[in-house]
Structure formats: C-alpha cells, structure tokens
Amino acid sequence: MKPVSRAKVQERLDAEAGKFNDAHRGVHIFKPIWQVDDPHCNWTTGFEVRGSTLRLGDMWDALERVQAKHPLVDFGE
C-alpha cells in the first residue's frame, strides 16, 4: 500500500471527530499523529473527549477505521 501524507490522515481524523461533535454534545479531538515502528501501520495518535458521554471505545473504533484505510504515512515529506 502506498504511503499517504500526514495531512491527509489528520484530515480524516478531523472528519471523524467532527461527526462525533455533530452527533453528541461535547468536544471530540484527535491529536496530531506520530510515527511508530511498525511495518503494517506506522502511525498512531491520542484523543480527547470533553463534556461528552460518548464511549471511548467509539473513538478507538474511529481511529482503527482511519488506520485501516491509511495504514502508512510518509513522514519524510
């Protein structure tokens, strides 16, 4: 699979957070991604949920959806 840009992955994470913001009260944020040493998925991120009753598992599920679609990021760009 061809690596994508860091900006593209962050854009997808922001879109996922936006869906949660629209559907649930509170603020849902994915933090900037960082590189990890894994040949199958070379990035990860953290997240914040403020003032929401959304299950944290839903944030993990969104992260996993984005990682499945874009597992490799070109951190050299």
Helices and strands as residue ranges (DSSP letters): H 6-23, E 27-30, E 34-35, E 43-44, E 47-50, H 56-69
